[in-house]
Amino acid sequence: MRVIAGKYKGRALITLSDNSVRPTTDRVKESVFNLIRGEFEGKAVLDLFAGSGALGIEFLSRGASEAVFVDKSPDAIKIIKQNLSKIGADGEVYNADYSTALSKFAAAGRKFGAIALDPPYEEGLEAEILRKIALKDILEDDGVIVLERLKENDSYIIPEPLALCDTRTYGSTGIDILRKKTKAAVTGTFDPFTKGHLYLVEQALERFDIAHVVFLINPEKAVTFDLKKRMRFAELSTRHLGKRVMVSSYGGLTIDYCKRHGIKYIIRGYRNEKDLEYEKAMAEFNLNNGGVETIMIPAKDSNISSTLVKEGIKENKDISGLVNPEIAGEIMREGKRWKT
């Protein structure tokens, strides 16, 4: 195991020989730093569940001003100290459980520009750790959290004011990037994603930092395009908005998705009074049952709808005024595969 970039690049590191420490692979480390490039430079970094200390050392090597290492294993603490000595780097090393350490840092008024989390996969600690980090307020306002987890452990609850800003999968490993951000959900079937839907996303981003475009899965509802294609159309239509948009799908209730992500607001559009009455009923349900408020926005153009897109495909009409022109041809080709 080696430092893969920065001033300590190529320096060999050691880990425990009994496999009680699970080192982050070079591939995952490189991907992490590509996702958070430059955000932590000149800032203090916390490596919680530090293991061998390799991730915290990588932060130091790439420009962090200081690194704090925490692990409850005495053997891991010895390895961390050996690795720091081996490369000639300084770092604070604490032999403590994560809860005690977080309380200690909060009491001292310490904040970190980046926090690396690699908790034991089998213990399901993700939600509790994030809750305590949020409660103790030890992350800087522009700070970032890097959470490494088992790929399947993706249903933990994200507390306010944290928001999931990116997520990647590498083999059996999942990496989540979280920041302090305001957020809202734009929900629907999006069959397919239109300029009207894009307008709602843009309106959400005028009010919030992050917009979750959530494809709600209803097996009883007939759709023209499969989920993978619908999500692709949304991703291509919103890519100019960058990482402020998260496209995902969910098979349960909107309020359950919002609870998992710590979202308190839903953005919904309406074209006419009939739409508005329906949305009001749904808004009341979401507020009463999940504490989630709905912001209702009138359509910029009431002549744009997914239904009109599908009618245009059937009649072989130009649909570029209804959807992103760059993918209108692809939507037309896919739509013509219907069985009518």
C-alpha positions in Angstrom: 0.0 0.0 0.0 1.4 3.4 -1.1 0.5 7.1 -1.1 -0.7 7.6 -4.6 -0.3 11.3 -5.2 1.0 14.6 -3.7 4.2 15.4 -1.8 4.4 11.9 -0.2 3.6 10.1 -3.5 5.1 6.6 -3.7 5.8 6.3 0.0 5.1 2.8 1.3 2.6 2.4 4.1 1.8 -0.6 6.3 -1.4 -2.1 7.5 -2.4 -4.8 10.1 -1.5 -8.3 9.0 -4.6 -9.9 10.4 -7.0 -8.1 8.1 -8.8 -6.4 11.0 -8.2 -3.1 9.1 -9.7 -2.8 5.6 -7.6 -0.5 3.5 -9.3 1.7 0.9 -8.1 0.5 -2.5 -6.0 2.8 -4.7 -8.8 2.9 -7.3 -11.4 4.1 -4.8 -8.9 6.6 -3.3 -8.2 8.1 -6.7 -11.9 8.3 -7.5 -12.6 10.0 -4.2 -10.0 12.7 -4.8 -11.3 13.3 -8.3 -14.7 13.9 -6.8 -13.6 16.4 -4.2 -10.6 17.9 -6.1 -9.1 20.9 -4.2 -12.0 21.3 -1.7 -9.8 20.4 1.3 -6.6 22.1 0.5 -5.3 24.2 3.4 -7.9 22.8 5.7 -8.0 20.4 8.7 -9.1 16.8 7.9 -10.6 14.2 10.2 -10.0 10.6 9.4 -12.6 8.8 11.6 -12.3 4.9 11.8 -8.8 5.6 10.4 -7.5 2.1 10.3 -4.0 2.3 8.9 -4.4 6.1 8.4 -3.9 5.8 4.7 -6.8 8.0 3.7 -5.9 10.8 6.1 -2.2 10.6 5.0 -3.4 10.9 1.4 -5.3 14.1 2.3 -2.1 15.4 3.9 -0.1 14.5 0.9 -2.5 16.4 -1.4 -2.6 19.6 0.5 -4.6 19.4 3.8 -3.1 21.6 6.5 -3.5 19.0 9.2 -5.0 15.6 9.7 -6.6 14.1 12.8 -6.8 10.3 13.0 -9.3 8.5 15.3 -9.6 4.7 15.8 -10.7 2.7 18.8 -8.2 -0.2 18.1 -4.9 0.2 19.9 -3.3 -1.9 17.2 -4.6 0.5 14.5 -3.2 3.5 16.5 0.2 1.9 16.5 0.1 1.4 12.7 -1.1 5.0 12.1 1.8 6.4 14.2 4.3 4.1 12.4 3.0 5.3 9.0 3.2 9.0 10.0 6.8 8.4 11.2 7.6 6.4 8.1 6.8 9.3 5.8 7.9 12.1 8.1 4.5 13.6 8.5 2.7 15.1 11.6 -0.8 14.2 12.7 -3.0 14.1 15.8 -3.8 10.5 16.7 -6.6 9.5 19.1 -7.4 6.1 20.5 -11.1 6.5 21.0 -14.5 5.5 19.7 -16.1 7.8 17.2 -18.8 9.2 19.6 -16.3 10.1 22.3 -14.0 11.8 19.7 -16.8 13.8 18.1 -17.9 15.1 21.5 -14.3 16.0 22.3 -13.9 18.0 19.1 -17.2 19.7 19.5 -16.4 20.7 23.1 -13.2 22.2 21.9 -15.0 24.1 19.1 -13.0 22.3 16.3 -14.3 22.2 12.8 -13.0 20.2 9.8 -12.9 21.0 6.1 -13.2 17.3 5.2 -14.3 14.2 7.2 -13.4 10.7 6.0 -15.7 7.9 7.2 -15.0 4.3 6.8 -17.1 2.6 9.5 -17.3 -1.2 9.9 -19.6 -2.4 7.1 -21.5 -4.9 9.2 -22.5 -2.5 12.0 -24.8 -0.1 10.0 -23.5 3.0 11.7 -23.8 5.4 8.8 -27.0 7.2 9.9 -25.9 7.6 13.5 -22.4 8.9 12.6 -23.9 11.5 10.3 -26.5 12.5 12.8 -23.8 13.1 15.4 -21.6 15.0 13.0 -24.6 17.3 12.2 -25.5 17.6 15.8 -22.0 18.5 17.0 -21.6 20.9 14.1 -17.9 20.0 13.4 -18.0 20.3 9.6 -17.2 23.6 8.1 -19.9 25.3 6.1 -18.1 24.6 2.9 -16.7 21.2 4.1 -17.2 17.8 2.6 -17.8 14.3 4.0 -16.5 11.2 2.2 -18.4 8.1 3.3 -17.2 4.6 2.3 -19.7 1.8 2.7 -20.8 -1.5 1.5 -22.7 -1.0 -1.8 -25.9 -2.4 -0.4 -25.8 -0.1 2.7 -27.4 2.8 0.7 -30.7 3.4 2.7 -29.3 5.2 5.7 -31.0 8.5 6.7 -29.2 11.7 5.9 -29.8 14.4 8.5 -30.2 18.1 7.9 -28.2 20.2 7.0 -26.3 17.5 5.1 -27.1 16.6 1.5 -26.0 13.7 -0.7 -24.2 15.4 -3.6 -22.6 12.5 -5.4 -22.6 8.7 -5.1 -20.4 6.1 -6.9 -20.0 2.3 -6.8 -16.8 0.5 -7.3 -17.3 -3.3 -7.1 -18.8 -4.0 -3.7 -17.9 -0.5 -2.3 -20.1 2.5 -2.3 -18.7 6.1 -2.0 -21.0 8.9 -0.9 -20.1 12.6 -1.0 -22.0 14.8 1.4 -22.0 18.5 2.0 -23.9 21.1 3.9 -26.6 22.1 1.3 -30.3 23.0 1.1 -32.2 20.6 -1.0 -35.6 19.8 -2.6 -37.1 17.0 -4.5 -38.7 17.3 -8.0 -40.8 14.1 -8.3 -42.7 12.4 -11.1 -42.8 9.6 -13.7 -41.1 11.8 -16.3 -42.3 9.7 -19.2 -40.3 11.2 -20.9 -38.5 14.2 -19.3 -39.7 17.4 -21.0 -38.8 21.1 -21.0 -41.6 21.6 -18.5 -39.8 19.3 -16.1 -36.5 21.1 -16.7 -38.3 24.4 -15.8 -39.3 22.9 -12.4 -35.7 21.8 -11.8 -34.4 25.2 -12.6 -37.0 26.8 -10.3 -35.9 24.4 -7.5 -32.3 25.5 -8.0 -33.3 29.1 -7.7 -34.5 28.3 -4.1 -32.2 25.4 -3.1 -28.6 24.3 -3.5 -29.5 20.7 -4.7 -32.4 19.4 -6.7 -33.2 15.7 -6.4 -35.0 14.5 -9.6 -36.8 11.5 -8.3 -38.4 8.9 -10.6 -41.2 7.4 -8.5 -41.8 3.8 -9.5 -45.4 2.6 -9.6 -45.7 -0.9 -11.1 -49.4 -0.3 -11.7 -48.8 2.7 -14.0 -48.1 2.0 -17.6 -45.1 3.8 -19.1 -43.8 4.2 -22.6 -40.0 4.4 -21.8 -38.3 2.0 -19.3 -36.8 3.5 -16.2 -33.2 3.4 -17.4 -34.0 5.4 -20.6 -36.2 7.9 -18.7 -33.4 8.5 -16.2 -30.9 8.9 -19.1 -33.1 11.5 -20.7 -33.3 13.4 -17.4 -29.5 13.2 -16.9 -28.8 14.5 -20.4 -31.4 17.3 -20.1 -29.9 18.6 -16.8 -26.2 18.0 -17.3 -25.6 21.7 -17.9 -26.7 22.2 -14.3 -23.8 20.2 -13.1 -23.6 18.4 -9.7 -26.5 20.5 -8.3 -28.9 17.9 -9.8 -29.2 14.3 -8.4 -31.2 11.9 -10.6 -32.5 8.9 -8.7 -35.4 6.5 -8.5 -37.5 5.2 -5.6 -40.1 2.5 -5.3 -41.9 3.8 -2.2 -43.7 6.9 -1.1 -42.3 10.4 -1.8 -42.3 11.1 2.0 -40.1 8.1 2.6 -37.5 9.2 0.0 -37.5 12.6 1.6 -37.1 11.3 5.1 -34.1 9.2 3.9 -32.4 12.3 2.4 -33.5 14.8 5.0 -35.6 16.7 2.4 -38.3 19.0 3.7 -39.6 20.4 0.4 -41.1 19.0 -2.8 -41.4 21.0 -6.0 -44.5 20.2 -8.1 -45.8 21.9 -11.2 -49.4 22.4 -12.5 -50.8 23.5 -15.8 -54.5 24.1 -14.9 -57.0 24.2 -12.1 -57.5 20.4 -12.3 -53.8 19.8 -11.8 -53.7 22.3 -8.9 -56.5 20.6 -7.0 -54.8 17.2 -7.4 -51.5 18.7 -6.2 -53.2 20.3 -3.2 -54.5 17.0 -2.1 -51.1 15.3 -2.4 -49.4 18.3 -0.7 -51.8 17.9 2.3 -51.0 14.2 2.5 -47.2 14.7 2.3 -47.3 17.5 5.0 -49.6 15.6 7.4 -47.8 12.2 7.0 -44.2 13.2 6.5 -43.8 16.8 7.5 -42.8 17.6 3.9 -44.0 20.9 2.4 -44.9 21.2 -1.3 -44.0 24.3 -3.4 -46.4 24.5 -6.3 -45.2 26.2 -9.4 -47.4 27.1 -12.4 -46.1 25.8 -15.7 -44.1 28.2 -17.8 -45.8 26.8 -20.9 -49.0 24.8 -20.4 -48.7 23.4 -23.9 -45.7 21.2 -22.9 -46.4 17.8 -21.5 -45.2 14.2 -21.7 -48.5 13.3 -23.3 -47.9 15.7 -26.1 -44.4 14.3 -26.7 -45.9 10.8 -27.1 -48.6 12.1 -29.4 -45.9 13.8 -31.5 -43.9 10.6 -31.7 -47.0 8.7 -32.9 -47.8 11.3 -35.5 -44.1 11.7 -36.5 -44.1 15.4 -35.6 -41.1 17.5 -34.5 -40.9 17.2 -30.7 -37.8 19.4 -30.3 -39.9 22.2 -28.8 -41.1 19.9 -26.1 -37.9 18.2 -25.0 -34.2 18.9 -25.1 -33.4 19.2 -28.8 -30.2 17.4 -28.4 -32.0 14.2 -27.5 -35.2 14.7 -29.4 -34.1 12.3 -32.1 -33.2 9.6 -29.5 -36.6 10.0 -27.8 -38.3 9.7 -31.2 -36.5 6.5 -32.1 -37.1 4.9 -28.7 -40.8 6.0 -28.8 -41.4 4.4 -32.1 -40.6 1.0 -30.6 -44.0 1.0 -28.8 -46.4 -1.7 -29.5 -49.5 0.0 -30.6 
